[in-house]
C-alpha cells in the first residue's frame, strides 16, 4: 500500500459525511457552491495552492488528497453521493518535500462545484502538518543524528495527535509519546517513568523505577526521570544500581526555576545553572561513568527547541537524545488556494497568476 493510499485509509475514519456536507468548511464556500449549482453554472477551474515561507517542509499533502478523493462530488436528488474524484485532475508534491515560498504544492482542475466545499479542510491539513513537519525537520537537523522524541501531545487538543504524529515521523522523529500519534504507521507510543508514578510511590524514584522495569523491561527501553528530588546525579546513580542492565537511560527535566543540587559546588550565575543546562548534563554523565554506567543514556527535555539543541551540540554536551514538546507546534505555515484559470482562460485576482511547477506529479 502506498503512503497516499495508507493516509486515505486513515481519513476514512473521519466524519466523511460531514466533510461532504460542508460542516467543517467556511460558510461562504458552501454558499458559493449552492449558488453555482442552483444556477446550473459549472465552471472548469484550476485551483493552485501555495504558502509563503522558504525552507518549509510539506506535510498534510496525502491527507489533503485523501479528502479530495473521498469528499469531492455532489449530492444527487435521491440523497446518494456522486463521487467527483474521477472528474478531477490533481497534481501534487510529496509528503516531506522541502518547499519554497510561493511554490505551488497542489493543483486541482475540474468542475469547481465538485470541490468548492473542501478548501477550508485541505488547507487546514496542509497548514497544520507542514508546521509540525518543518519544526521537526529543523530540530532533527540541529540534533546532528541524535534521536528526537516528539512530546507535544499534552500541549494541544487530542484530536490533532494522529496527523501530527505522522508528520513528525516523516520528518525524522525517532519516537512519539502516544499510540494515536503512531497509529498511521502501526507504531506505539514511547515514554519514561513519569513524575506522577514516582509520586505514587511516595517520591521514591528507585522504587517506582524498579516496579516499572519489572513490568515493562523487554517490551520497551526503560528510561527514568531522575529530577524528582532535584538531585539528578545521585538519583541517576541510585536508579542505575537498582536496575542494572534493564535501564536504558535517564531523563533530565529540571525546572527552569531550580538549580539542581548536583551543581551545588559549581561557581556560576544562577541563571546559567537553572534548569537542564550543559553543566548538569556533564555532571550526570561524569558521575554515571565513574560509577561504571557508561552505557546508560542521557535524555534531556524541558523547553528545548532547535536553537537550544544547536547550542548544546556546538558545545559538545554529552546528550544522547532530546525530548521536545510545544516548540514543535509553534510557528506559521499558512496556505492559500486561488482559482487562476476558468474554462481555459487565465482568471486570477490581482497579484496572482497561473504558476508553473515542474515538480508536481499527477495523482491517480
Phi, psi and omega in degrees: 000130180287165179302318182290325176292322180295317178295324177299319179298325179290322180295334178304336181283347180282166180286078186303318182298323180288324176295315178301325183279355180083017183298325181261010185261149170303134190301327185293335175290320177296318180295319181296315180297316181299320179295313180299318180293321180297326180268006181053042179254120185231074181292137174269120188236163163246123175257131176240144187237136181206171172226178193242022184241126174288146175078011176287157178244121189289125174229160177082002184290321177294322177296317178299318179295320179297322177295316177298320182295320186267335191242356174284149180137201180208160179273126177285168180300329181276003177094349179284164184260127175264110183294143182250354187303316184295343180264000181255148172250109186244133175232144186204159167278186186247154174306128178090358176292138171282135187232152180262164175300134179065016173279134179288126181253344184203133169234144179231123178240135178154186178300118185300328183293344180284336185222009181302326184282357187257354187302312180303320187287312183286329175294322177297318176301312182297316183296312184294308186290326177294321177299313180296313184295319179297315180296317181293315180301317179295321180290320177300317179297319180296327182283353173053047175096350177279148184297142172247126175259131185270104188239035181264010187305320184286353184261008181206175183293142185297335183292343182272357191296319187298307181291324177298317180297320177297315179299317179297319180298312180297325182282350173117005175295138184278339181201157177235165191262348180233153176297327178299317180297331183265000192290331185284348172238012174078024180265191178226154176289150178237164180182190184240176169292116188279161177302323184295325178291321177299317177299322180295339175261029175072023181082010181266099183297320181297316180296315180296316181295322180295314178297319180298315181294322179298326182273322193246350178300134183103333178256350179199162172284120182279117179234137189236130170292132186238018183255009187302319181264008181059038178218064195300320183295313180295317180295320179299318179295315181298318179293319180296320178293323182286324186263335181058224184293351177286344182272120175275315183197168174243151182240129177262128183215036184300137179301144180292351179266357185240150168256121181300140181296343177296341183254021184300333183265002183272128179267105179194158177303141182305325182291340176277341184253353181286151177068200177274114185225167183304321181297320180294315180299316180296322179294315180295318179298316181296317181294319178297316181297316180298328181273001178091019182245048182295338181278348180287127182279158175242121175252136178242150179205172179104086176080021180274142170221183186295328180290318179292320177298318179300322178295316178300317181292320179297328180272359179067031179294131187283062176268142178259334180199154181241134170259123185235135185247252191297336179301334183280356178252356186274163175110187185217123176222062182287140177252151179236143175238132180229136164285125183238344176224134177231122179050044174084000183239140176304133181202082182234157177293161181305135180093352179236155179199165175298122179252139180269153174213112182290344183276345181297135179244143179295144177247120182271000000 
